[in-house]
Amino acid sequence: MNFSQLLVLELRRNVISMHLVLSISLSLALGGGIIYSIHELGGPFQPRNVAGLYATIATVALGIYCAKMVIADLHYGTIYLFFKSTKDRLRFLLSRVVVIGVVSLLFGIGCSALLYVNHLWNSQAFMWTDVRASLLHYVLFGTFFTLLFMIISMYYQKAMNLLVLALMFILVLPGLLGMVLRVEAIPAFMKDIVAYSPLYSLPSQVPFLALSNSEMTVIILVNLLLFLFAYYKLPKTDY
């Protein structure tokens, strides 16, 4: 199976999916509820609250998708069919990055659409740069966690435990790191390391589309390093 055939197969399996449609639909419904509240009550919510409520489901669903990109093939054993040669393994890695990029774009488009509807209905601020911000935030989120789970799976291959670990990374760890940032005794440079870590900045800032340029730069560099490590390590990993 060449790369284009594998990519088409994975796109059909992951993008044309009832789970994806349901996840985005529920996210839109939740965000739509706050738009209705703004319309009926005249506030007090703002566009960042609309994006944040949408992300309540969207970020968790996307995080699960990131884990699913790795653990589904481990669980069903199909990963062994893909890993017959070094080229097949690298095709597998590249296909996962492309597919999660497409899935992440769809979540970003959902967020952008919700902000635009809020602008039309409630006359609240909206700029086309909000679309770019939504797409970029969700793509960075999806790419980072997919690469992270891919690397973790090279050392630990129990599928259900990986799913639990994924939920902890997205739902629990950011809160724990946030507590670390509030400890006065910790040196400032250590707090900066935590604050700029994608494990903290992505789950904390993506819901409000609030990543700074420096945080985005760090995440892009980390994603690149994770990809290069996976590209080097995956052909040598025994599954």
N, C-alpha and C positions, 0 to 999 in steps of 0.2 A: 504494500500500500504506500503510494507516494504521499508527499506532504499535502498537496491540494485535496486529495481524496480523504485523507485523515481529517483535514480541517473542515471540509463540508460535512463529514459524518458527525464531528463534534459540535459544529454549529447547529445542525438539525437536532441533535440530542439535548443540547443545553439551552438554545435560544427558542426553538419552537417547543416550548414546554409549558404545561398547565401550571406547574409550580412557579415559574417566572411570572406568568400572567397574573396569577393570584397574588403573588408577593407585591408586585407593582400596583395592582388594583387596590389592595388593602392599604398600601402606603398612601395612595392618592385619596382614598376615602377618608383616612385619618386627617390628612392635610386639608382636604376639602371641608371637613367639619369646622376647622378653625377659620377658614375663609368665610363660611356661612355665619359664624359667630361675629366676625368683624363687621359683616354686612348688617346684621341684625342689631348689634349693640354699639356700632360705631367705634369700635376699638375694644380693649386697649392694645390689642396685639399688632405686631409689625411683621414685615416679610420674613425676618429672621426666625420668628416664631412659626410661620408657615413651613419654612424649610426644616426647622427643627422637629416639628411634629411629623412631617413626612418621613424624616430620617429615623424616627422611633422604630418603625418597622423596616424601613429600607436598608439601614446599615446592618441590622441583625440578619436580614434575609440575604444581603450581599455577602456578609461574612460566612454564612452557612454555605452559600454557593461556592465561595473560595475554597472551603474545606471539601465540599463535594467534588470539585474538580480533581482532587487528589484521592480522596478516600473511596469514591465510588468504584474505581477500578481495582483498588486494593481489596475492597469487600467482596466483589464478584470474581476476583481473580483474573480479570481481563487485562490487567497490567502486564502479565507474563506474555500475552500475545503481542503486545506492543514492543516489548523489550528484547527482541531477538537479535538486535545488532546495535552498535553505537549510533548509527544514523537514525535508527528507529527511536531510540531514547531521546535524541536531540529533537527529532520531529515531534515527539510527545510533549516535550517541554515547550517548544515554540507554539504548538497548537493550543496548549493550555493558556499561555500568555495572551494570544490573540483572542481566544474565545472569552476569557474573563474580561478582556478589554471591551468587547462588544456588549457583554452583559452589563458591565459597569456603565457604559454609555447609555444604555436603555434606562437604568436607574437615574442617571443624570438628566436625561431628557424628561423623565417623569417629574423631577424636581423643578426643572425649568418651566415646564408646562403649567405646573401648579402656581408658580410665582407670576406667570403671565396672566393666568385666569384671575388671580388676586388683584393684579393691576387693572384688568378690565372691569372687574366687578366692584372693587373697593377703591379704585383710583390711588392705590398706594404705589410707592416708588418701584420702578422696574427699568433696568437697562440691559441692553443686549450683552454687556459684559457679564451679567448674571448667568447667562446661558453658558458662556465659556467657563465661568467659575464652577458651575454645577457639574459640567462634564469633566473638568480637570480634577475636581475633588473626588468624585466617585471613581474615576479611572485610577487615580493614585491609590485610593483605598483598596480597590479590588486587586490591583497588580501586586501591591505590597503583601497582602495577606495570602494570596495564592502562592507567591514565591516562597514566603515564609513557611507555609504548610508543606510545600513541596520539599523543602530542605529538611524540615522536621521528619517527614516520612522516610527520608533516607536512613534515619537512625532508629525510628520507632514506627512500626507498621500496623498497630492495632487500630482498625478503622474507627470503631465507636469511641475509643478513648481520644483519638485525634479530633473527633467532632466535639467532645466535651471540652478539650483543650482550646479549640477554636472559640467556643462560646465564652470561655473564661478570659481569653485574650481580648475579646470585644466588649464583654459586659462587666467583668470583674476587675481586670488588671488596671484599666484607666482610673477607676475610683481609688484603687490602692496607691497608684502613682501620684494621684492628686493629693492624697493625704501626706505623702512624702514631701510634696512641694510646700505644704503648710507647716512643716517642722522647722522652726527657726534655727535650730542648732546645726542643720545641714548647710555646708558651704554653698555659696552662690553658684560656683562653677558646676557643682553636682546637680543643683536644681536646674541649671541650663541644659545639662545633658539629658535629664529626665524630660524637661519640657519640650525639647527638640526631638526626642525619640519618637519615631513613627508609632510605636506601641501606645504612646500617650496622645500625641498630637492628632493622629488620624481619627480615632474614636471620639475624641473630645471636640475637635474643631470642624470636622466634616459636616455634622448635622446643621451647623449654622453657617457653612461655607466661609469659615473665618480663618483659614490657613494663611499665614503671612508669606511673602515671597521667600524669605529665608527658610521658613519651615518647608515650603514646597521644594526648594533647592536641596535641602537635606534629604527629604523623602525620595526625590528623583535619584540622588547619588546612592542612597541606600538600596533602592530598587535595582539600580545598575549593578551594584556589588553583589546583591543576592542572585541576580540573573547570571552573572559571570561565574559565581561560585557553583550554582546549580549546573550550569553548562559544563563546567570542568568536572564536577563530582558525580553527576548522574550516570555517565557511561561506566564509571568504576564501582557503582553501588550494587551490592548483591541483594536483590529483593527475594 
